[in-house]
Amino acid sequence: MADAAPPPSKRKREVAAAGDEAPGTEDKEAKGAGVGNGTSAPAHLPFSGFRVQKVLRESARDKILFLHGKVNEASGDGEDAIVILEKTPFQVEQVAQLLTGSPELQLQFSNDIYSTYHMFPPRQLSDVKTTVVYPATEKHLQKYLRQDLHLVRETGRDYKNVTLPHLESQSLSIQWVHNILDKKAEADRIVFENPDPSDGFVLIPDLKWNQQQLDDLYLIAICHRRGIRSIRDLTAEHLPLLRNILREGQVARGSRDVSSPQEPCFPLRNMISKSPPLCLCPAGWKLLAMLALVLVIMVLYSISREDSFYFPIPEKEESCLQGEAERKVSKLFGNYSRDQPIFLRLKDYFWVKTPSAYELPYGTKGSEDLLLRVLAITSYSIPESLQSLKCCRCVVVGNGHRLRNSSLGEAINKYDMVIRLNNAPVAGYEGDVGSKTTMRLFYPESAHFNPKVENNPDTLLVLVAFKAMDFHWIETILSDKKRVRKGFWKQPPLIWDVNPKQIRILNPFFMEIAAEKLLSLPMQQPRKIKQKPTTGLLAITLALHLCDVVHIAGFGYPDAHNRKQTIHYYEQITLKSMAGSGHNVSQEALAIKRMLEIGAVKNLTYF
C-alpha cells in the first residue's frame, strides 16, 4: 500500500516542529505574474497599513510566526493578508562581523566564566525573511492556521474515490507555476532547464532555501508536462521524465569530467549578486539526497502546494473493544495471563517472600530485603480514573528521532493513558510529543529529569529495576538517607524532588515475558553478557497487559550504516551510544514488526 503522506523534505521538517509549514514558492500565486525575479532592490509591502487580527501559528523553536491581518481599511472594510515572519540563518562568512568593534549587548546573567547576553546586531545582519500573501483568501487562512496533522495510509481505491475528487474540487490557482515555465517570472532564478514538452523540466531554488549554504539545500523541479495532479498519477510512461531529472541533475557539474576522481562540483547561479557562478561541492550523499528530494516534489506544480502531503482529515476516533489487545497478543505470548499485578505490592513480601526463580531484572530473587523497605514507602495502586474505564486506549511514546517535527502532540494527549520512557523531555516539545504523561518508566541512570517539569502532578513514576542497587538508590532518595555513589554505569541523580506517592515498582514479570517471548533470550545468562530488553519494548509489553488498544509512536532506530543519524528527538547522540548496552536493537525491531503485523499494536509514526 502506498503512503498518502510521504515525509516532507528536510527543510520542511525543520519548520514543521509546531505543525508549521514554511512559506514556499506556492505563496507567489497571490502576487500575480508581476512578481520580482529575485532582485535585491528596495521594495515596499503591497498594501497600506496592517492590523493584526490573529496569530495563525507560531514556533518559538523555529523562530517563525504566521499572522493574519486586515489592510487598506481606510478605503473600506479592509482586505485579508497573511504575513509570515521568519528569522534568517547565520551566514558563516558574516558571523565575524557580529563580534567586531563594540556590539550592543545587554547582560542577562554571569556566573564564573559563563555569561549570557542579548546582542543587537547591525542592520545588515539582522534581517527577517518576510513572506506576504495578499490578498489572502479563506483557503490561505485555513492553510496557515495551526491544524492537527494525520498520516494517511492510502490505497489505490482511496485515491480514486477520496483524494482525486478532493483535488479536482479545489480549483486552486497555479498561475505562479505557469509564470515560471513561460519565463514571465523568476527566469533568472532557473538553475537548469530541459525544454522538452513531454519529458523536460526546470530546476529552481525553493524560497525555503536562502541560497547561501548547503545544509538546507532545497530545489524543486517543475515539469513541462501538464495534467499530473499528484505523485500518485505517476506511471511507467513517466520514467523518462524521472530519469531526466536524475541524470541531468548530475550533469550540472561544470567542466569536470564525469570520471574525474575529484569530488564533483554542483554549479549554481549566484542569484544574490552579479558575482561569478557559485560552485557548490557537496559530498556524494548530499547530491543524491537532493536528487531524491527532487523526485518526490517534482509534481507539486500541478496540485499547488496548497494541498500538503500531510493534510488534515476529519478526526475519527478508533473504536475501542475491551480485551482486544489481549486477544491479539496471545499469538505471541501463548498462554498469556493478565492476572499478574502491574506493580509489586508490599503484602506479597511482608509475611512471605514471593518465590522468584530469577534474579533481577527478571525476578526479585536475592533482593527481597531491599525491596521490602522500598515497598513500605511507596504504593502500588492504579488511579481510579483508569480502572473505571470500560475500554482503555493507550499510547507508548518512544524517544526516537522520527518524533521530531511529527506534530503528533495533540493526538497523543487524547489517549486515556500516555506512557513515556526515561528522561525524554516534554517541555519545549509539546507540539510533537504532547504534554500528557500518565506513566513514565525509568531506572536510576535515566532519572536525570525534573519530575515536576516533565510530568503532570498525577504522573506515576515507575521504577524498572535492573539490579539490586536500583532499589537501594530509590530508598535513599525517598528516605533522604546517605546517597549511593557506586554500582551504576552512570551516576544517577543524588537529589530528586519527587513525591513517594507517585513511585511504583514495576513487576519484573513484564521484563521476563518481553525477553523470553519477544526476544527469545535465556533467563539465565553469563554475567558478562546480560542481554535485556530496552525500556521501550518493556513499556509496550506492559501496555499490552494493561490496555485494550495500544498504539506506539517514535519507535525504531536508524540503519546500522547511518552512523550520524541521531537516535533521539531531543539530543544529538547516535547509534554508537548503544554499543555495550546489552540491547539487541535489531532483534527488538523484528519483535515490534511482528506486533504490528498481527495488529497487536498500531504505529502513529513510520517504522
C-alpha positions, 0 to 999 in steps of 0.5 A, a space after each residue: 500500500 502506498 503512503 498518502 503522506 510521504 515525509 516532507 523534505 528536510 527543510 520542511 521538517 525543520 519548520 514543521 516542529 509546531 505543525 508549521 509549514 514554511 512559506 514556499 514558492 506556492 505563496 507567489 500565486 497571490 502576487 500575480 505574474 508581476 512578481 520580482 525575479 529575485 532582485 535585491 532592490 528596495 521594495 515596499 509591502 503591497 498594501 497600506 497599513 496592517 492590523 493584526 487580527 490573529 496569530 495563525 501559528 507560531 514556533 518559538 523553536 523555529 523562530 517563525 510566526 504566521 499572522 493574519 491581518 486586515 489592510 487598506 481599511 481606510 478605503 473600506 472594510 479592509 482586505 485579508 493578508 497573511 504575513 509570515 515572519 521568519 528569522 534568517 540563518 547565520 551566514 558563516 562568512 558574516 558571523 565575524 562581523 557580529 563580534 567586531 568593534 563594540 556590539 550592543 549587548 545587554 547582560 542577562 546573567 554571569 556566573 564564573 566564566 559563563 555569561 549570557 547576553 542579548 546582542 543587537 546586531 547591525 542592520 545588515 545582519 539582522 534581517 527577517 525573511 518576510 513572506 506576504 500573501 495578499 490578498 489572502 483568501 479563506 483557503 490561505 487562512 485555513 492553510 496557515 492556521 495551526 491544524 492537527 496533522 494525520 498520516 494517511 495510509 492510502 490505497 489505490 481505491 482511496 485515491 480514486 474515490 477520496 483524494 482525486 475528487 478532493 483535488 479536482 474540487 479545489 480549483 486552486 490557482 497555479 498561475 505562479 507555476 505557469 509564470 515560471 515555465 513561460 519565463 514571465 517570472 523568476 527566469 533568472 532564478 532557473 538553475 537548469 532547464 530541459 525544454 522538452 514538452 513531454 519529458 523536460 523540466 526546470 530546476 529552481 531554488 525553493 524560497 525555503 532555501 536562502 541560497 547561501 549554504 548547503 545544509 538546507 539545500 532545497 530545489 524543486 523541479 517543475 515539469 513541462 508536462 501538464 495534467 499530473 495532479 499528484 505523485 500518485 498519477 505517476 506511471 511507467 510512461 513517466 520514467 523518462 521524465 524521472 530519469 531526466 531529472 536524475 541524470 541531468 541533475 548530475 550533469 550540472 557539474 561544470 567542466 569536470 569530467 564525469 570520471 574525474 576522481 575529484 569530488 564533483 562540483 554542483 554549479 549554481 547561479 549566484 542569484 544574490 549578486 552579479 558575482 561569478 557562478 557559485 560552485 557548490 561541492 557537496 559530498 556524494 550523499 548530499 547530491 543524491 539526497 537532493 536528487 531524491 528530494 527532487 523526485 518526490 516534489 517534482 509534481 507539486 506544480 500541478 496540485 499547488 502546494 496548497 494541498 500538503 502531503 500531510 493534510 488534515 482529515 476529519 478526526 475519527 476516533 478508533 473504536 475501542 473493544 475491551 480485551 482486544 489487545 489481549 486477544 491479539 497478543 496471545 499469538 505471541 505470548 501463548 498462554 498469556 495471563 493478565 492476572 499478574 499485578 502491574 506493580 509489586 505490592 508490599 503484602 506479597 513480601 511482608 509475611 512471605 517472600 514471593 518465590 522468584 526463580 530469577 534474579 533481577 531484572 527478571 525476578 526479585 530473587 536475592 533482593 527481597 530485603 531491599 525491596 521490602 523497605 522500598 515497598 513500605 514507602 511507596 504504593 502500588 495502586 492504579 488511579 481510579 480514573 483508569 480502572 473505571 474505564 470500560 475500554 482503555 486506549 493507550 499510547 507508548 511514546 518512544 524517544 526516537 528521532 522520527 518524533 521530531 517535527 511529527 506534530 503528533 502532540 495533540 493526538 497523543 494527549 487524547 489517549 486515556 493513558 500516555 506512557 513515556 520512557 526515561 528522561 525524554 523531555 516534554 517541555 519545549 516539545 509539546 507540539 510533537 510529543 504532547 504534554 500528557 504523561 500518565 506513566 513514565 518508566 525509568 531506572 536510576 541512570 535515566 532519572 536525570 529529569 525534573 519530575 515536576 517539569 516533565 510530568 503532570 502532578 498525577 504522573 506515576 513514576 515507575 521504577 524498572 529495576 535492573 539490579 539490586 542497587 536500583 532499589 537501594 538508590 530509590 530508598 535513599 532518595 525517598 528516605 533522604 538517607 546517605 546517597 549511593 555513589 557506586 554500582 551504576 554505569 552512570 551516576 544517577 541523580 543524588 537529589 530528586 524532588 519527587 513525591 513517594 506517592 507517585 513511585 511504583 515498582 514495576 513487576 519484573 514479570 513484564 521484563 521476563 515475558 518481553 525477553 523470553 517471548 519477544 526476544 527469545 533470550 535465556 533467563 539465565 545468562 553469563 554475567 558478562 553478557 546480560 542481554 535485556 530488553 530496552 525500556 521501550 519494548 518493556 513499556 509496550 509489553 506492559 501496555 499490552 497487559 494493561 490496555 485494550 488498544 495500544 498504539 506506539 509512536 517514535 519507535 525504531 532506530 536508524 540503519 546500522 550504516 547511518 552512523 550520524 543519524 541521531 537516535 533521539 528527538 531531543 539530543 544529538 547522540 547516535 547509534 554508537 551510544 548503544 554499543 555495550 548496552 546489552 540491547 539487541 536493537 535489531 532483534 527488538 525491531 523484528 519483535 515490534 514488526 511482528 506486533 504490528 503485523 498481527 495488529 497487536 499494536 498500531 504505529 502513529 509514526 513510520 517504522 
